[in-house]
């Protein structure tokens, strides 16, 4: 993910009035992971990493807003139940 792609995505997010600070925190953490991995679409994630980066400290808050991001069409989540493989988040909307 380039800086230009990152800014384009964040600019699109600011226009959506449905998003709260919690949505932004989770999306920013996901975008940061994508930037570090050099990925702009499919990003390897773990719940603990997203929670740490977004400063979301409770599981109910994390699950609520993560689910809402899926329902709003911002992300597609592909969980991995294998301990050797991380789950994936696909960024859908910019």
Phi and psi restraints in degrees (value plus and minus 20) as a CYANA .aco file:
   2 UNK   PHI    -109.3   -69.3
   2 UNK   PSI     147.1   187.1
   3 UNK   PHI     -83.0   -43.0
   3 UNK   PSI     -58.0   -18.0
   4 UNK   PHI     -83.3   -43.3
   4 UNK   PSI     -62.5   -22.5
   5 UNK   PHI     -85.0   -45.0
   5 UNK   PSI     -60.2   -20.2
   6 UNK   PHI     -81.6   -41.6
   6 UNK   PSI     -66.7   -26.7
   7 UNK   PHI     -85.5   -45.5
   7 UNK   PSI     -57.8   -17.8
   8 UNK   PHI     -81.9   -41.9
   8 UNK   PSI     -63.9   -23.9
   9 UNK   PHI     -84.5   -44.5
   9 UNK   PSI     -66.6   -26.6
  10 UNK   PHI     -84.6   -44.6
  10 UNK   PSI     -56.5   -16.5
  11 UNK   PHI     -84.0   -44.0
  11 UNK   PSI     -60.4   -20.4
  12 UNK   PHI     -85.7   -45.7
  12 UNK   PSI     -56.0   -16.0
  13 UNK   PHI     -86.7   -46.7
  13 UNK   PSI     -56.7   -16.7
  14 UNK   PHI     -84.9   -44.9
  14 UNK   PSI     -39.1     0.9
  15 UNK   PHI    -103.2   -63.2
  15 UNK   PSI     -33.8     6.2
  16 UNK   PHI    -110.5   -70.5
  16 UNK   PSI      89.9   129.9
  17 UNK   PHI     -94.3   -54.3
  17 UNK   PSI     -31.8     8.2
  18 UNK   PHI     -93.5   -53.5
  18 UNK   PSI     -41.9    -1.9
  19 UNK   PHI     -99.1   -59.1
  19 UNK   PSI     114.0   154.0
  20 UNK   PHI    -122.8   -82.8
  20 UNK   PSI     159.9   199.9
  21 UNK   PHI     -81.5   -41.5
  21 UNK   PSI     -51.2   -11.2
  22 UNK   PHI     -89.4   -49.4
  22 UNK   PSI     -60.5   -20.5
  23 UNK   PHI     -81.6   -41.6
  23 UNK   PSI     -66.1   -26.1
  24 UNK   PHI     -81.3   -41.3
  24 UNK   PSI     -60.5   -20.5
  25 UNK   PHI     -81.8   -41.8
  25 UNK   PSI     -66.2   -26.2
  26 UNK   PHI     -86.8   -46.8
  26 UNK   PSI     -64.9   -24.9
  27 UNK   PHI     -84.8   -44.8
  27 UNK   PSI     -58.1   -18.1
  28 UNK   PHI     -84.3   -44.3
  28 UNK   PSI     -60.2   -20.2
  29 UNK   PHI     -83.2   -43.2
  29 UNK   PSI     -62.9   -22.9
  30 UNK   PHI     -84.9   -44.9
  30 UNK   PSI     -64.0   -24.0
  31 UNK   PHI     -83.2   -43.2
  31 UNK   PSI     -58.2   -18.2
  32 UNK   PHI     -82.7   -42.7
  32 UNK   PSI     -64.2   -24.2
  33 UNK   PHI     -82.2   -42.2
  33 UNK   PSI     -60.9   -20.9
  34 UNK   PHI     -83.2   -43.2
  34 UNK   PSI     -60.2   -20.2
  35 UNK   PHI     -83.5   -43.5
  35 UNK   PSI     -63.7   -23.7
  36 UNK   PHI     -87.4   -47.4
  36 UNK   PSI     -52.4   -12.4
  37 UNK   PHI    -105.3   -65.3
  37 UNK   PSI     -29.2    10.8
  38 UNK   PHI      54.3    94.3
  38 UNK   PSI       2.9    42.9
  39 UNK   PHI    -128.6   -88.6
  39 UNK   PSI     124.3   164.3
  40 UNK   PHI    -138.0   -98.0
  40 UNK   PSI     -24.3    15.7
  41 UNK   PHI    -148.1  -108.1
  41 UNK   PSI     -77.9   -37.9
  42 UNK   PHI    -130.2   -90.2
  42 UNK   PSI     101.0   141.0
  43 UNK   PHI    -141.8  -101.8
  43 UNK   PSI     111.7   151.7
  44 UNK   PHI     -98.3   -58.3
  44 UNK   PSI     109.1   149.1
  45 UNK   PHI    -156.6  -116.6
  45 UNK   PSI     143.0   183.0
  46 UNK   PHI    -157.3  -117.3
  46 UNK   PSI     127.2   167.2
  47 UNK   PHI     -78.1   -38.1
  47 UNK   PSI     -63.8   -23.8
  48 UNK   PHI     -83.3   -43.3
  48 UNK   PSI     -57.9   -17.9
  49 UNK   PHI     -88.8   -48.8
  49 UNK   PSI     -64.2   -24.2
  50 UNK   PHI     -82.4   -42.4
  50 UNK   PSI     -64.2   -24.2
  51 UNK   PHI     -83.0   -43.0
  51 UNK   PSI     -62.0   -22.0
  52 UNK   PHI     -85.2   -45.2
  52 UNK   PSI     -65.4   -25.4
  53 UNK   PHI     -89.5   -49.5
  53 UNK   PSI     -53.1   -13.1
  54 UNK   PHI    -109.6   -69.6
  54 UNK   PSI     -28.8    11.2
  55 UNK   PHI      42.2    82.2
  55 UNK   PSI       9.9    49.9
  56 UNK   PHI    -110.6   -70.6
  56 UNK   PSI      98.7   138.7
  57 UNK   PHI    -122.8   -82.8
  57 UNK   PSI     -30.0    10.0
  58 UNK   PHI    -139.9   -99.9
  58 UNK   PSI     122.0   162.0
  59 UNK   PHI     -82.3   -42.3
  59 UNK   PSI     -62.5   -22.5
  60 UNK   PHI     -79.9   -39.9
  60 UNK   PSI     -59.7   -19.7
  61 UNK   PHI     -84.9   -44.9
  61 UNK   PSI     -66.8   -26.8
  62 UNK   PHI     -77.2   -37.2
  62 UNK   PSI     -72.2   -32.2
  63 UNK   PHI     -84.0   -44.0
  63 UNK   PSI     -60.4   -20.4
  64 UNK   PHI     -80.1   -40.1
  64 UNK   PSI     -72.9   -32.9
  65 UNK   PHI     -97.4   -57.4
  65 UNK   PSI     -51.3   -11.3
  66 UNK   PHI     -84.4   -44.4
  66 UNK   PSI     -62.9   -22.9
  67 UNK   PHI     -84.2   -44.2
  67 UNK   PSI     -61.2   -21.2
  68 UNK   PHI     -83.4   -43.4
  68 UNK   PSI     -57.2   -17.2
  69 UNK   PHI     -82.3   -42.3
  69 UNK   PSI     -56.6   -16.6
  70 UNK   PHI     -88.2   -48.2
  70 UNK   PSI     -65.0   -25.0
  71 UNK   PHI     -84.5   -44.5
  71 UNK   PSI     -53.1   -13.1
  72 UNK   PHI     -99.4   -59.4
  72 UNK   PSI     -28.3    11.7
  73 UNK   PHI      67.1   107.1
  73 UNK   PSI      -4.7    35.3
  74 UNK   PHI     -99.9   -59.9
  74 UNK   PSI     -53.4   -13.4
  75 UNK   PHI    -157.7  -117.7
  75 UNK   PSI     135.6   175.6
  76 UNK   PHI    -139.1   -99.1
  76 UNK   PSI     104.7   144.7
  77 UNK   PHI    -123.2   -83.2
  77 UNK   PSI     108.6   148.6
  78 UNK   PHI    -139.5   -99.5
  78 UNK   PSI      78.0   118.0
  79 UNK   PHI     -91.2   -51.2
  79 UNK   PSI     129.7   169.7
  80 UNK   PHI    -136.5   -96.5
  80 UNK   PSI     107.3   147.3
  81 UNK   PHI    -118.3   -78.3
  81 UNK   PSI     -15.7    24.3
  82 UNK   PHI    -113.7   -73.7
  82 UNK   PSI     109.5   149.5
  83 UNK   PHI     -84.1   -44.1
  83 UNK   PSI     -39.9     0.1
  84 UNK   PHI    -109.4   -69.4
  84 UNK   PSI     -27.8    12.2
  85 UNK   PHI    -143.7  -103.7
  85 UNK   PSI     115.9   155.9
  86 UNK   PHI    -106.5   -66.5
  86 UNK   PSI     135.0   175.0
  87 UNK   PHI     -89.5   -49.5
  87 UNK   PSI     144.2   184.2
  88 UNK   PHI    -143.7  -103.7
  88 UNK   PSI     125.2   165.2
  89 UNK   PHI    -140.7  -100.7
  89 UNK   PSI     107.3   147.3
  90 UNK   PHI    -123.9   -83.9
  90 UNK   PSI     106.4   146.4
  91 UNK   PHI     -99.0   -59.0
  91 UNK   PSI     103.6   143.6
  92 UNK   PHI    -122.6   -82.6
  92 UNK   PSI     -72.8   -32.8
  93 UNK   PHI    -119.2   -79.2
  93 UNK   PSI     112.5   152.5
